[in-house]
Amino acid sequence: MPKMINLMVACAENRVMGRNGRLPWRIPEDSQFFHRQTAGRTIILGRICYQTWPRAREDGRRLIVITSDPSLERDGVRVAHSVPEALEIAEAMPGEVYVNGGERIFEEVLALPRPMRLHLTLVHAEVQGDRCFPEWRHLQWREVHRHDGEDENFRYTFLTLER
Ligand SMILES: NC(=O)c1ccc[n+]([C@@H]2O[C@H](COP(=O)([O-])OP(=O)(O)OC[C@H]3O[C@@H](n4cnc5c(N)ncnc54)[C@H](OP(=O)(O)O)[C@@H]3O)[C@@H](O)[C@H]2O)c1
């Protein structure tokens, strides 16, 4: 039985999740949730996500970076050339697998006929950006958790969906 895949994403109502290689917002509660949820996990992520996340290798995370650049391999960082290769490496590592994006990686993983859990922070705003989370609403999800939060800039909902 293949491992459960967890997708971690925060996106706006218009599905925007990134701008100029960064997050299009600063939402401290979401960032704390993200760091807590991914600590100690096996994580698949694209090269840009890896290179723009200075704390990626902290807190016991085991990283599988999808890139054509083999020189990124180091202690705690495996390199894979594709989503299938990354998932194969993850199968041999402990625990469930977490997928942190970016855009193409989310697209490929969401299309897989496998059990998955989506940890979605839905930011209740229309935001400008250049990276979007793929449309997920038409897929058959079961909602297992939801709670609302807000700060001075945004209202948002933490959702856990499974299929
Ligand atoms: N809000 C959120 O939750 C969230 C989550 C994730 C990302 N983001 C945002 O999205 C942006 C980063 O994501 P991104 O989509 O631009 O980049 P990315 O996926 O992190 O990195 C792109 C690079 O990864 C490699 N790659 C990605 N998909 C691949 C595939 N299917 N097969 C082979 N190689 C692949 C390639 O590396 P090489 O060029 O080295 O070959 C590609 O140039 C940032 O703005 C970030 O803040 C937001």
PDBQT file of the ligand as one rigid body, heavy atoms in Angstrom, charges set to zero:
ROOT
HETATM    1  N1  LIG A 201       1.231  29.442  -0.811  1.00  0.00    +0.000 N 
HETATM    2  C1  LIG A 201       1.734  28.217  -0.847  1.00  0.00    +0.000 C 
HETATM    3  O1  LIG A 201       1.305  27.340  -0.087  1.00  0.00    +0.000 OA
HETATM    4  C2  LIG A 201       2.812  27.896  -1.827  1.00  0.00    +0.000 A 
HETATM    5  C3  LIG A 201       3.283  26.577  -1.937  1.00  0.00    +0.000 A 
HETATM    6  C4  LIG A 201       4.271  26.326  -2.870  1.00  0.00    +0.000 A 
HETATM    7  C5  LIG A 201       4.772  27.345  -3.641  1.00  0.00    +0.000 A 
HETATM    8  N2  LIG A 201       4.297  28.606  -3.477  1.00  0.00    +0.000 N 
HETATM    9  C6  LIG A 201       4.826  29.712  -4.303  1.00  0.00    +0.000 C 
HETATM   10  O2  LIG A 201       5.041  29.260  -5.623  1.00  0.00    +0.000 OA
HETATM   11  C7  LIG A 201       6.277  29.784  -6.103  1.00  0.00    +0.000 C 
HETATM   12  C8  LIG A 201       7.292  28.664  -6.264  1.00  0.00    +0.000 C 
HETATM   13  O3  LIG A 201       6.747  27.593  -7.031  1.00  0.00    +0.000 OA
HETATM   14  P1  LIG A 201       7.121  27.371  -8.578  1.00  0.00    +0.000 P 
HETATM   15  O4  LIG A 201       6.029  26.581  -9.164  1.00  0.00    +0.000 OA
HETATM   16  O5  LIG A 201       7.468  28.686  -9.179  1.00  0.00    +0.000 OA
HETATM   17  O6  LIG A 201       8.503  26.590  -8.488  1.00  0.00    +0.000 OA
HETATM   18  P2  LIG A 201       9.012  25.191  -7.873  1.00  0.00    +0.000 P 
HETATM   19  O7  LIG A 201       8.108  24.082  -8.270  1.00  0.00    +0.000 OA
HETATM   20  O8  LIG A 201       9.329  25.345  -6.435  1.00  0.00    +0.000 OA
HETATM   21  O9  LIG A 201      10.397  25.099  -8.628  1.00  0.00    +0.000 OA
HETATM   22  C9  LIG A 201      10.427  25.022 -10.047  1.00  0.00    +0.000 C 
HETATM   23  C10 LIG A 201      11.614  24.159 -10.422  1.00  0.00    +0.000 C 
HETATM   24  O10 LIG A 201      11.489  22.868  -9.824  1.00  0.00    +0.000 OA
HETATM   25  C11 LIG A 201      11.778  21.859 -10.788  1.00  0.00    +0.000 C 
HETATM   26  N3  LIG A 201      10.525  21.239 -11.142  1.00  0.00    +0.000 N 
HETATM   27  C12 LIG A 201       9.282  21.632 -10.745  1.00  0.00    +0.000 A 
HETATM   28  N4  LIG A 201       8.349  20.767 -11.186  1.00  0.00    +0.000 NA
HETATM   29  C13 LIG A 201       8.991  19.818 -11.870  1.00  0.00    +0.000 A 
HETATM   30  C14 LIG A 201       8.566  18.634 -12.548  1.00  0.00    +0.000 A 
HETATM   31  N5  LIG A 201       7.267  18.290 -12.569  1.00  0.00    +0.000 N 
HETATM   32  N6  LIG A 201       9.497  17.872 -13.161  1.00  0.00    +0.000 NA
HETATM   33  C15 LIG A 201      10.790  18.214 -13.107  1.00  0.00    +0.000 A 
HETATM   34  N7  LIG A 201      11.269  19.326 -12.465  1.00  0.00    +0.000 NA
HETATM   35  C16 LIG A 201      10.367  20.115 -11.869  1.00  0.00    +0.000 A 
HETATM   36  C17 LIG A 201      12.496  22.593 -11.903  1.00  0.00    +0.000 C 
HETATM   37  O11 LIG A 201      13.813  22.752 -11.406  1.00  0.00    +0.000 OA
HETATM   38  P3  LIG A 201      15.146  22.996 -12.274  1.00  0.00    +0.000 P 
HETATM   39  O12 LIG A 201      14.917  24.289 -13.014  1.00  0.00    +0.000 OA
HETATM   40  O13 LIG A 201      16.227  23.095 -11.247  1.00  0.00    +0.000 OA
HETATM   41  O14 LIG A 201      15.299  21.817 -13.179  1.00  0.00    +0.000 OA
HETATM   42  C18 LIG A 201      11.735  23.924 -11.916  1.00  0.00    +0.000 C 
HETATM   43  O15 LIG A 201      12.423  24.969 -12.543  1.00  0.00    +0.000 OA
HETATM   44  C19 LIG A 201       6.711  30.801  -5.075  1.00  0.00    +0.000 C 
HETATM   45  O16 LIG A 201       6.118  32.049  -5.357  1.00  0.00    +0.000 OA
HETATM   46  C20 LIG A 201       6.155  30.209  -3.803  1.00  0.00    +0.000 C 
HETATM   47  O17 LIG A 201       5.983  31.183  -2.770  1.00  0.00    +0.000 OA
HETATM   48  C21 LIG A 201       3.342  28.894  -2.600  1.00  0.00    +0.000 A 
ENDROOT
TORSDOF 0
